[in-house]
């Protein structure tokens, strides 16, 4: 990361310091005025009881009510401030986190958006207030020692016992809790996978066995979660018992001191109040320990994720012609460590159509995702008109780069929204893209036409219809560079012909197209053919030579079959 580029997280931390002063101010007021209650108790029992003055009692009571009213106002103000700060953190970081989650970063442990939500929840809840009050624990402990050393040591011992119980519970349950959460997420992921592929599961009568498998897995998760919950409940009960018991036992200690004339009667009540106040931030911190841990882990992940942050390009470059240069592009899977792509280099002039072929698993789809900036390569670069693909502003990439992914995923919304990429595109641009993709007539036959509402995964469109609408989406605007990943996988013969006509028109417009295909019919409109195998480029030649090689290979295979037939008959 460049020294002059500040990540959104660092900027947020710097700007959030403005909120620290009022939060610290309210904390000072709240905790200082909390001393009013023990002071009031001592004055009532040590002075008013002996003097019998109702005026003094009324004055002290009025002062206490005023202090408690001010404390309530400060508590309300602090609650609102922490809530607003949490909202501000989310509003500040969420756009950057959302951008990061769709940036193709291969090293993200978790969706940054989720981490932002976790931090916002912690700041807005009671956990942050316990942290703000924790520095006041030594002050209340000091006051306990001033009342009497026995009271101070008792408060210190109780706090240490509560911390020991909390740490012990955390040590015992943390690993099991993390494992249960991991397994639960895995079960939910597989259930969602069954839901996404419900047609295949239902058609093959797989729903029963697959759901039964997940129910068994979930039962194991529930058993593990039950053990964790039981231990946590035991620790919570023990902590609560210690807290309540300490409040009672401190009265016995105070009364013992009073009976032996080592302390006044007011100390008995004051020590109980002070102990409760001294333990309050520790108790709150223990209660919010899990949320604190989650927030700390989320903060660490965000700091790592934003560690390679580079400011998004704001310089609008001239409209590209479509010259493409792919230099030594590599990609290594972060989980398996396997090289998906290894040093692939291709150059294309504006208006050139390149057909990419290769067996399944050769890295074609990964290659396509890298070309459009949806995935960051681990090595190499992709340049459009000399500029790195990520140096173009998002608006320019939206205008000049089109992409049809292999799964042709559509989003919930209208057909028009999907084609316009959920921008305020004009009706004329949407219709023009649909006509170029050859799906205008098909869309008009839908209920509501372009306003037809689509559900999850583009329902109720068929696979072929989804693919043609997705092609129109890729063609929307003024694309100068187009990446099509198996655009004819779900098309029939007429769809293939329409696609070939579309590619021909794009070529006439000077649009650079890279199209992945398993069908050789598109070779007729391609200029070159590139073959990938095991992530490496093994072939790069003109489409005419590629067709000649294919014909020669087919003729040789026919001759071999013909030569083998008489031999089999003779045998």
Buried (B, 14 or more C-beta within 10 A) or exposed (E): EEEEEBBBBEEBEEEBEEBEEEBEEBBEBBBEBBBBBBBBBBBBBBBBEEEEEEEBBEEBEEBBEEBBEBBEEBBEBBBEBBBEBBEBBBEBBBEBBBBBBEBBBBEBEBBBBEBBBBBBBBBBBBBBBBBBBBEBBEBBBEBBBEBBEBBBBBBBEBBEBBBEBBEEBBEBBEEBBEBBBEBBEEBEEBBEEBEEBEEEBEEEEBEEEBBEEBEEBBEEBEEBBEBBBEBBEEBBEBBEEBBEEBBEBBBEBBBEBBEEEEBBBBBBBBBBBBBBBBBBBBBBBBBBBBBBEBBEBBBEBBBEBBEEBEEEBEEEBEEBBBBBBBBEBBBBEEEEEEBBBBBBEBEBEBBBBBBBBBEEEBBBBBBBBBBBBBBBBBBBBBBBBEBEBBBBBEEBBBBBBBBBBBBBEBBEBBBBBBBBBEEEBEEEBBBBBBBBBBBBEBBEEBEEEBEBBBEEBBEEBEEBBBBBBBBBBBBBBEBBBBBBBBBBBBBEEEBBBBBBEBBEEBBEEEBBBBBBBEBBEBBEBBBBBBBBBBBBBEBBEEBBEBBEEBEEEEEEEEEEEEEEEEEEEEE
